[in-house]
Amino acid sequence: MLNEPDTHQEIRDAVRQLCKQFPDEYFRKIDEQRAYPEAFVDELTKAGWMAALIPADYGGSGLSMAEASVIMEEINRCGGNSGACHGQMYVMNAIVRSGTAAQRQLYLPRIASGELRIQSMGVTEPTTGSDTTRLKTLAVKKDGRWVVNGQKVWISRIQHSDMMILLARTTPLDEVQKRSDGLSCFLVDLKASIGHGLTVRPILNMVNHETNELFFDNLEIPEENLLGPEGKGFKVLLDGLNAERTLIAAECIGDGYWFIDRATKYANERIVFNRRIGQNQGVQFPIAEVYIELEAANLMRWQACAKIDAQLNAGAAANMAKHLAAKASWEAANVCLQTHGGFGFACEYDIERKFRETRLYQVAPISTNMIFSYVAEHILGLPKSY
């Protein structure tokens, strides 16, 4: 099953051609070994896809958010897992939007060329979770440097990043009028920091997703590594988070189409009781339903992309796109597994792997309930619930 050609067909064709070099067997082996798809990410970088959102003036591709989302979608639709590399897209976007001229000149060309990877964003903490404004990691200015103490959890791809964006409180919570004030973002050189004030502890999890717990013990960060205005890091963070949610929506859409393609193919080929199982309404109706839901989620994805590209407030659209796409992909995963029956659990079919991968997005990078809270408060005008 193929989508009709669209305005992004050239990008789709190019990404699909690259992905052909990395078939199901490649990602299956990576998953079995709990390894990182280094060769795949290297090829994406060489082809310029990882520099999609970096302006051409800095050596990037200068693509729109809509075009970047197509790259992520196609990786997942081809059976890959964008979770290994999507961080570079949205983390780097905060430098493009909020970095000083000197920071953009120093980092963006090196990220575009592949010399530097910036795949990590240090936000979540063990005791605050999604309540970002109450985070406890502190950064104090001392002798022309920032000194950081605290802890983070579920911080991804540290082992395959050179830089990380860190969110820390620089003004105590009881000294600000708004909880979102007094937070600042920093660019952290991971190679220089690990073992010198930063300790990394990997977290083994049900998905082959490289994630970690971080401990900061008097980590020193140069003053010039402040990203955006001091105390306004929450706004800087949003530039990355809206991009993150929109790109992940696109990945879920890619997953959803992958599941529907596999379910449809199997239903057309599998013969039971002398008839194709896809002839039975009990099999075909669930596939048709998730296809409808996925198409609707796709429309919300394009709306979120349009708002980001127009530099409008994309919070609502990005959150809703992520929710609808994650829900549709998870429902498609269930339908695909059910269509295959016992074979869906066999690793050689890759369904169980993709099933686990797409399940993550009901929880991260923002949980479904937090999206409901956002819509209730910021769109419907209901009282804040937490």
Number of C-alpha atoms within 10 A of each C-alpha: 10 6 7 6 9 8 8 12 13 11 16 19 12 14 21 17 12 15 21 11 11 17 12 17 13 14 20 19 12 15 16 11 10 15 13 19 18 13 10 19 17 13 15 20 20 14 16 17 22 29 28 24 22 25 17 14 11 20 17 21 19 16 17 17 25 21 18 25 26 20 28 29 27 27 23 24 24 21 25 27 25 22 19 20 25 20 25 23 25 27 23 30 24 22 23 21 14 20 22 17 10 9 17 18 13 12 20 26 20 16 23 26 18 18 12 16 24 28 25 28 28 22 23 21 22 13 13 14 16 17 12 17 19 17 23 19 20 21 25 16 14 10 8 10 17 21 20 24 18 18 23 24 21 22 23 24 25 26 16 18 19 19 24 24 26 22 26 28 25 22 17 14 18 9 10 13 9 10 15 18 21 22 30 26 30 24 22 23 17 20 14 14 16 16 12 14 17 21 16 18 13 17 14 12 10 8 16 20 21 21 20 20 20 21 20 21 16 17 21 22 22 15 16 14 18 22 24 21 15 16 19 17 25 21 19 23 24 15 24 23 22 24 26 25 26 33 31 30 34 33 32 34 33 30 33 32 28 25 29 23 19 21 25 19 13 17 21 15 12 14 13 8 6 7 12 14 20 21 13 11 11 11 18 18 14 18 24 16 14 24 21 13 18 26 16 15 25 21 13 23 28 20 18 30 26 17 18 22 14 12 11 10 14 22 22 17 23 28 26 25 30 35 26 22 32 30 25 29 32 25 24 31 29 20 23 28 20 16 24 19 11 9 15 20 16 13 12 13 16 18 24 18 22 22 23 15 22 26 19 16 24 18 12 14 16 18 15 20 12 14 17 13 17 20 18 15 14 13 10 10 10 12 10 10 8 5
